[in-house]
């Protein structure tokens, strides 16, 4: 397995991060007893230039202002949706080329799911590749450029998000239509 020509299967997590890959795992995995800003700064551990860290932090606060107002709060005091946004933003602090998100909508109320997916669209529109595993099939297919349906570890279908969203097989199997 390679990323931009560099083999990654034997690399440690921090080495993979330096190549430009960020991972937002299912369940967020925040440092809950640390502050919001502390979590964000940990995401920037590979960034050498302090000015880049400050600029990226400011961009995070502009896009999601509630994090600025709560930057001194412990991460555990945030709502589930706010924690999810913090996890995504922490991943972006390393300035990745690829961000992988796993079940980003898990446990979120519907309005927060829409907000989190909107943020992922914005990230994609800024040129960062987003690789997403998601249970909200209809919402995910509506926003993706390319989608794959896996069955027992093999690709069963692939196409654009729109193609799969309009597929009778997908509509029947995953959307109940």
ROKEDO-808812 format. One record per residue (C-alpha): x, y, z; residue in three letters. Coordinates in Angstrom, 2 decimals, decimal comma, always signed. Example, Ala and Ser with C-alpha at 12.3 -4.5 7.8 and 13.67 -1.06 7.14 Angstrom:
<recs>
[rec [+12,30; -4,50; +7,80]; Ala] [rec [+13,67; -1,06; +7,14]; Ser] 
</recs>
This chain:
<recs>
[rec [+0,00; +0,00; +0,00]; Unk] [rec [+1,39; +3,38; -1,01]; Unk] [rec [+0,49; +7,03; -0,54]; Unk] [rec [+2,00; +9,39; -3,11]; Unk] [rec [+4,58; +6,74; -3,89]; Unk] [rec [+5,61; +6,12; -0,27]; Unk] [rec [+4,92; +2,67; +1,19]; Unk] [rec [+2,86; +3,00; +4,37]; Unk] [rec [+1,96; -0,52; +5,52]; Unk] [rec [+4,97; -0,78; +7,84]; Unk] [rec [+5,01; +2,81; +9,05]; Unk] [rec [+4,02; +3,94; +12,52]; Unk] [rec [+1,01; +6,24; +12,94]; Unk] [rec [+3,09; +9,40; +13,44]; Unk] [rec [+5,08; +8,60; +10,28]; Unk] [rec [+1,87; +8,21; +8,29]; Unk] [rec [+0,68; +11,55; +9,63]; Unk] [rec [+3,85; +13,22; +8,37]; Unk] [rec [+3,02; +11,94; +4,88]; Unk] [rec [-0,26; +13,88; +4,95]; Unk] [rec [-2,86; +11,39; +6,21]; Unk] [rec [-5,21; +12,16; +9,10]; Unk] [rec [-7,65; +9,70; +10,67]; Unk] [rec [-10,83; +10,58; +12,55]; Unk] [rec [-11,79; +7,28; +14,20]; Unk] [rec [-15,25; +6,13; +15,14]; Unk] [rec [-15,93; +7,31; +18,67]; Unk] [rec [-13,86; +10,51; +18,34]; Unk] [rec [-10,99; +9,46; +20,69]; Unk] [rec [-10,43; +12,93; +22,08]; Unk] [rec [-8,26; +13,68; +25,07]; Unk] [rec [-11,35; +14,43; +27,13]; Unk] [rec [-9,60; +15,93; +30,16]; Unk] [rec [-7,60; +18,31; +28,00]; Unk] [rec [-8,94; +21,62; +26,77]; Unk] [rec [-10,42; +22,10; +23,32]; Unk] [rec [-7,36; +24,10; +22,29]; Unk] [rec [-5,02; +21,49; +23,77]; Unk] [rec [-6,66; +18,83; +21,60]; Unk] [rec [-6,33; +21,04; +18,53]; Unk] [rec [-2,67; +21,76; +19,22]; Unk] [rec [-1,96; +18,04; +19,58]; Unk] [rec [-3,29; +17,65; +16,06]; Unk] [rec [-0,56; +20,02; +14,88]; Unk] [rec [+2,30; +18,08; +16,49]; Unk] [rec [+4,03; +17,54; +13,13]; Unk] [rec [+3,80; +21,16; +11,99]; Unk] [rec [+7,14; +22,90; +12,51]; Unk] [rec [+6,22; +26,52; +11,83]; Unk] [rec [+4,50; +28,27; +14,73]; Unk] [rec [+2,95; +30,80; +12,34]; Unk] [rec [+1,30; +27,96; +10,40]; Unk] [rec [-0,10; +26,52; +13,63]; Unk] [rec [-1,52; +29,90; +14,66]; Unk] [rec [-3,00; +30,45; +11,18]; Unk] [rec [-4,56; +26,97; +11,05]; Unk] [rec [-5,95; +27,38; +14,56]; Unk] [rec [-7,53; +30,69; +13,51]; Unk] [rec [-9,08; +29,02; +10,44]; Unk] [rec [-10,55; +26,33; +12,70]; Unk] [rec [-12,08; +28,96; +14,96]; Unk] [rec [-13,47; +30,91; +12,00]; Unk] [rec [-15,16; +27,84; +10,54]; Unk] [rec [-16,49; +26,56; +13,86]; Unk] [rec [-16,74; +29,57; +16,22]; Unk] [rec [-18,14; +27,58; +19,16]; Unk] [rec [-14,70; +25,99; +19,54]; Unk] [rec [-13,17; +29,46; +19,99]; Unk] [rec [-15,64; +30,34; +22,72]; Unk] [rec [-14,96; +27,01; +24,42]; Unk] [rec [-11,24; +26,71; +23,78]; Unk] [rec [-10,41; +26,57; +27,51]; Unk] [rec [-13,11; +24,03; +28,34]; Unk] [rec [-12,31; +20,37; +28,74]; Unk] [rec [-13,29; +18,37; +25,67]; Unk] [rec [-15,50; +16,12; +27,81]; Unk] [rec [-17,85; +19,06; +28,47]; Unk] [rec [-18,77; +19,47; +24,80]; Unk] [rec [-21,89; +17,95; +23,26]; Unk] [rec [-21,46; +14,86; +21,08]; Unk] [rec [-21,68; +16,95; +17,92]; Unk] [rec [-19,20; +19,49; +19,20]; Unk] [rec [-16,83; +16,69; +20,14]; Unk] [rec [-17,15; +15,27; +16,63]; Unk] [rec [-16,36; +18,69; +15,15]; Unk] [rec [-13,36; +18,96; +17,47]; Unk] [rec [-12,13; +15,53; +16,32]; Unk] [rec [-12,42; +16,58; +12,66]; Unk] [rec [-10,72; +19,90; +13,31]; Unk] [rec [-7,94; +18,23; +15,28]; Unk] [rec [-7,28; +16,03; +12,25]; Unk] [rec [-7,06; +19,09; +10,02]; Unk] [rec [-4,45; +20,76; +12,20]; Unk] [rec [-1,77; +18,55; +10,61]; Unk] [rec [-2,67; +19,99; +7,18]; Unk] [rec [-3,42; +16,59; +5,61]; Unk] [rec [-3,79; +15,74; +1,95]; Unk] [rec [-6,14; +12,90; +2,92]; Unk] [rec [-8,53; +12,75; +5,85]; Unk] [rec [-10,17; +9,43; +6,68]; Unk] [rec [-13,37; +9,51; +8,73]; Unk] [rec [-15,08; +6,49; +10,21]; Unk] [rec [-18,80; +6,62; +11,03]; Unk] [rec [-18,76; +10,37; +11,56]; Unk] [rec [-22,52; +10,52; +12,18]; Unk] [rec [-22,58; +7,84; +14,88]; Unk] [rec [-24,57; +9,00; +17,89]; Unk] [rec [-25,30; +12,48; +16,55]; Unk] [rec [-28,70; +14,13; +16,30]; Unk] [rec [-29,86; +14,70; +12,68]; Unk] [rec [-29,14; +18,44; +12,59]; Unk] [rec [-25,58; +17,85; +13,77]; Unk] [rec [-25,12; +15,07; +11,19]; Unk] [rec [-26,01; +17,61; +8,49]; Unk] [rec [-23,54; +20,13; +9,95]; Unk] [rec [-20,70; +17,61; +10,18]; Unk] [rec [-21,29; +16,45; +6,59]; Unk] [rec [-21,38; +20,08; +5,47]; Unk] [rec [-17,97; +20,59; +7,09]; Unk] [rec [-16,64; +17,52; +5,26]; Unk] [rec [-17,90; +19,00; +1,96]; Unk] [rec [-16,10; +22,24; +2,77]; Unk] [rec [-12,92; +20,30; +3,53]; Unk] [rec [-13,25; +18,45; +0,21]; Unk] [rec [-13,89; +21,72; -1,63]; Unk] [rec [-10,62; +23,10; -0,21]; Unk] [rec [-8,74; +20,31; -1,95]; Unk] [rec [-8,38; +17,74; +0,83]; Unk] [rec [-9,38; +14,22; -0,17]; Unk] [rec [-12,00; +12,81; +2,21]; Unk] [rec [-12,31; +9,04; +2,55]; Unk] [rec [-15,46; +8,26; +4,48]; Unk] [rec [-17,06; +5,13; +5,92]; Unk] [rec [-20,62; +6,10; +6,77]; Unk] [rec [-23,87; +4,47; +7,85]; Unk] [rec [-26,11; +7,33; +6,65]; Unk] [rec [-26,05; +6,04; +3,07]; Unk] [rec [-28,37; +8,56; +1,46]; Unk] [rec [-26,68; +11,59; +3,01]; Unk] [rec [-23,22; +10,24; +2,22]; Unk] [rec [-24,03; +9,41; -1,40]; Unk] [rec [-25,52; +12,87; -1,90]; Unk] [rec [-22,18; +14,49; -1,10]; Unk] [rec [-19,48; +12,18; -2,45]; Unk] [rec [-17,69; +12,24; -5,76]; Unk] [rec [-17,08; +8,48; -5,81]; Unk] [rec [-18,57; +5,64; -3,77]; Unk] [rec [-17,97; +1,95; -3,24]; Unk] [rec [-20,32; -0,61; -1,77]; Unk] [rec [-18,50; -3,42; +0,00]; Unk] [rec [-20,00; -6,83; +0,68]; Unk] [rec [-17,96; -9,37; +2,61]; Unk] [rec [-14,81; -7,34; +2,00]; Unk] [rec [-15,19; -7,08; -1,77]; Unk] [rec [-16,37; -4,21; -3,94]; Unk] [rec [-19,92; -5,08; -5,00]; Unk] [rec [-20,73; -1,77; -6,72]; Unk] [rec [-18,99; +1,49; -7,47]; Unk] [rec [-19,79; +4,73; -9,21]; Unk] [rec [-20,40; +8,37; -8,56]; Unk] [rec [-22,46; +9,22; -5,53]; Unk] [rec [-25,34; +10,23; -7,79]; Unk] [rec [-25,17; +6,98; -9,79]; Unk] [rec [-25,34; +4,87; -6,67]; Unk] [rec [-28,03; +7,06; -5,12]; Unk] [rec [-30,17; +6,49; -8,21]; Unk] [rec [-29,38; +2,76; -8,45]; Unk] [rec [-32,47; +0,60; -7,89]; Unk] [rec [-30,31; -2,00; -6,10]; Unk] [rec [-28,94; +0,57; -3,65]; Unk] [rec [-32,33; +2,19; -3,13]; Unk] [rec [-33,87; -1,19; -2,33]; Unk] [rec [-31,06; -2,63; -0,19]; Unk] [rec [-29,92; +0,43; +1,76]; Unk] [rec [-32,60; +3,08; +1,54]; Unk] [rec [-35,71; +0,91; +1,87]; Unk] [rec [-37,24; +2,40; -1,27]; Unk] 
</recs>
